């Protein structure tokens, strides 16, 4: 006689820690030379995967390098890293290319993402306009993280929000892309915000 099938989960299979591991996909976007590769590398607990190439003379005619004249490499596909926010919650980070000619990759990279960090440089604020427009039009939750470069004029979050004409409630945070703790705070802020946005949309859809 076959044993009765139980719909309950065998506790022994779960072990002592029954926490379900959750991995979320996060995009890191922004203009050329704003610090995306730096941020992913700073916060990643694994050796980040980078797809950088030397800037070519041919690219000088199409890439806006104003303000980042010393930059010698560029991301041509993506950067990838991973960070554990807390027990059971990890973030997979995908840094997007910053130049216009690589934006065809964004649709593929954004599939299944929880949300995005849009890095901004107040010296070249227009560089993040395309990323802001992209995520707003696709209703992908995002936060704007102002990378505070040395020597750059300091602006408050409200001033940046107004300059970018952000939707009300879109978070703007100040950060140092080189600092792991600073980058981690940005990611935590995004996860919290994106979680609220997705929950609100779910409730609206069933309400």
C-alpha positions as CSV (number, residue, x, y, z in Angstrom):
1,X,0.0,0.0,0.0
2,X,1.4,3.4,-1.0
3,X,2.2,5.7,1.8
4,X,-0.1,8.7,2.2
5,X,1.1,11.8,0.4
6,X,1.6,14.8,2.7
7,X,1.3,18.4,1.6
8,X,3.5,19.5,4.4
9,X,7.2,20.2,4.0
10,X,9.5,18.0,5.9
11,X,11.2,20.2,8.4
12,X,14.4,18.1,8.2
13,X,14.9,19.1,4.6
14,X,14.9,22.8,5.6
15,X,17.7,22.4,8.1
16,X,18.2,24.7,11.0
17,X,17.8,27.8,8.8
18,X,14.5,27.8,7.0
19,X,15.1,31.3,5.5
20,X,14.4,31.2,1.8
21,X,17.3,32.8,-0.1
22,X,16.1,35.7,-2.3
23,X,18.2,37.2,-5.1
24,X,17.1,40.4,-6.8
25,X,18.3,41.9,-10.0
26,X,19.4,45.6,-9.9
27,X,20.6,47.8,-12.7
28,X,23.2,50.5,-12.3
29,X,22.8,53.1,-15.0
30,X,23.8,56.7,-15.9
31,X,25.8,58.7,-18.3
32,X,29.3,58.1,-19.6
33,X,32.0,58.2,-16.9
34,X,29.7,58.8,-14.0
35,X,31.0,55.9,-11.9
36,X,28.9,52.9,-12.6
37,X,31.8,50.5,-12.9
38,X,33.3,52.0,-9.8
39,X,30.1,51.5,-7.8
40,X,29.7,47.9,-8.8
41,X,33.3,47.2,-8.0
42,X,33.2,48.9,-4.7
43,X,30.2,47.1,-3.3
44,X,30.6,43.6,-4.9
45,X,31.6,40.8,-2.5
46,X,32.9,38.8,-5.5
47,X,35.4,39.8,-8.1
48,X,33.3,41.9,-10.5
49,X,32.9,40.9,-14.1
50,X,33.9,43.8,-16.3
51,X,33.6,44.2,-20.0
52,X,35.7,47.3,-20.6
53,X,37.6,48.3,-23.7
54,X,40.1,51.1,-24.4
55,X,38.5,54.2,-25.8
56,X,39.3,54.4,-29.5
57,X,40.0,57.4,-31.7
58,X,36.9,56.5,-33.7
59,X,34.8,56.7,-30.6
60,X,35.8,60.2,-29.9
61,X,33.5,61.4,-32.6
62,X,30.4,59.9,-31.0
63,X,31.2,59.8,-27.2
64,X,30.8,62.9,-25.2
65,X,34.0,62.9,-23.0
66,X,33.7,66.4,-21.7
67,X,34.5,66.5,-18.1
68,X,35.9,63.0,-18.1
69,X,38.9,63.6,-20.3
70,X,41.1,61.3,-18.3
71,X,38.8,58.3,-18.7
72,X,40.6,55.7,-21.0
73,X,38.2,52.8,-20.9
74,X,34.5,52.2,-21.4
75,X,32.0,49.5,-20.6
76,X,30.8,47.8,-23.8
77,X,28.4,45.2,-22.5
78,X,27.9,45.3,-18.7
79,X,29.5,45.1,-15.3
80,X,28.3,42.4,-13.0
81,X,28.7,42.1,-9.2
82,X,26.9,40.6,-6.2
83,X,26.3,41.9,-2.7
84,X,24.5,40.3,0.3
85,X,22.3,42.9,2.0
86,X,21.3,40.7,4.9
87,X,20.9,37.0,5.6
88,X,18.8,35.5,2.8
89,X,18.8,38.6,0.6
90,X,21.4,39.1,-2.2
91,X,21.5,41.6,-5.0
92,X,22.9,40.9,-8.4
93,X,24.2,44.1,-9.9
94,X,24.2,44.8,-13.6
95,X,26.1,48.0,-14.7
96,X,24.8,49.3,-18.1
97,X,26.9,50.9,-20.8
98,X,26.8,54.7,-20.7
99,X,27.1,55.6,-24.4
100,X,24.2,56.0,-26.8
101,X,25.4,53.4,-29.2
102,X,25.2,50.6,-26.6
103,X,21.6,51.4,-25.4
104,X,20.2,48.6,-27.5
105,X,21.5,46.3,-24.7
106,X,19.3,48.0,-22.0
107,X,16.1,46.2,-22.9
108,X,17.7,42.8,-22.4
109,X,19.5,43.9,-19.2
110,X,16.3,45.3,-17.7
111,X,14.3,42.1,-18.0
112,X,13.3,40.8,-14.6
113,X,14.9,43.7,-12.7
114,X,13.5,44.9,-9.4
115,X,14.7,48.5,-10.0
116,X,17.6,50.7,-10.9
117,X,20.2,53.1,-9.5
118,X,20.7,56.1,-11.8
119,X,24.1,57.6,-11.0
120,X,24.4,61.3,-11.7
121,X,27.3,63.8,-11.9
122,X,26.1,67.4,-11.2
123,X,28.9,68.6,-13.5
124,X,27.2,66.7,-16.4
125,X,23.7,66.3,-15.2
126,X,22.3,66.0,-18.7
127,X,24.2,62.7,-19.0
128,X,21.6,60.9,-16.8
129,X,18.5,62.2,-18.6
130,X,18.2,59.2,-21.0
131,X,18.4,56.7,-18.1
132,X,15.7,58.7,-16.1
133,X,13.4,58.7,-19.2
134,X,14.0,55.1,-19.9
135,X,13.0,53.9,-16.4
136,X,10.1,56.3,-16.1
137,X,8.6,55.2,-19.4
138,X,8.9,51.5,-18.5
139,X,7.7,52.0,-14.9
140,X,10.9,50.5,-13.5
141,X,11.4,52.0,-9.9
142,X,14.7,53.8,-9.6
143,X,16.6,56.1,-7.3
144,X,19.0,58.8,-8.4
145,X,22.3,58.6,-6.7
146,X,24.4,61.8,-7.0
147,X,28.1,60.7,-7.1
148,X,29.9,63.5,-5.2
149,X,33.0,64.1,-7.2
150,X,35.8,66.2,-5.6
151,X,35.7,69.8,-6.7
152,X,32.1,69.6,-8.0
153,X,29.6,72.1,-6.7
154,X,27.3,70.6,-4.1
155,X,23.6,70.5,-4.7
156,X,20.8,69.3,-2.4
157,X,18.6,66.4,-3.2
158,X,15.6,68.8,-3.9
159,X,17.6,70.8,-6.3
160,X,18.7,67.7,-8.3
161,X,15.1,66.4,-8.3
162,X,13.8,69.6,-9.7
163,X,16.6,69.9,-12.3
164,X,15.8,66.3,-13.5
165,X,12.0,66.9,-13.3
166,X,11.6,63.7,-11.4
167,X,8.2,62.2,-10.5
168,X,7.1,63.1,-7.0
169,X,8.5,60.6,-4.5
170,X,11.5,59.4,-6.6
171,X,14.4,59.3,-4.1
172,X,17.5,61.3,-4.6
173,X,20.5,60.4,-2.5
174,X,24.1,61.6,-2.2
175,X,26.9,59.0,-2.4
176,X,30.5,58.3,-3.0
177,X,30.7,55.5,-5.6
178,X,34.2,54.5,-4.3
179,X,32.9,53.8,-0.8
180,X,31.3,50.4,-0.1
181,X,29.2,51.5,2.8
182,X,27.9,54.5,0.8
183,X,27.1,52.3,-2.2
184,X,25.3,49.8,0.1
185,X,23.1,52.5,1.6
186,X,22.1,53.5,-1.9
187,X,21.1,49.9,-2.7
188,X,19.2,49.5,0.5
189,X,17.3,52.7,-0.3
190,X,16.4,51.4,-3.7
191,X,15.2,48.0,-2.4
192,X,12.9,49.7,0.1
193,X,11.5,52.1,-2.5
194,X,11.1,49.5,-5.2
195,X,9.4,47.2,-2.7
196,X,6.9,49.9,-1.8
197,X,6.2,50.7,-5.5
198,X,5.7,47.1,-6.5
199,X,3.4,46.4,-3.5
200,X,1.3,49.5,-4.3
201,X,0.9,48.5,-8.0
202,X,-0.1,45.0,-6.9
203,X,-2.8,46.4,-4.6
204,X,-4.0,48.7,-7.3
205,X,-4.3,45.8,-9.8
206,X,-6.5,43.7,-7.4
207,X,-8.4,46.6,-5.8
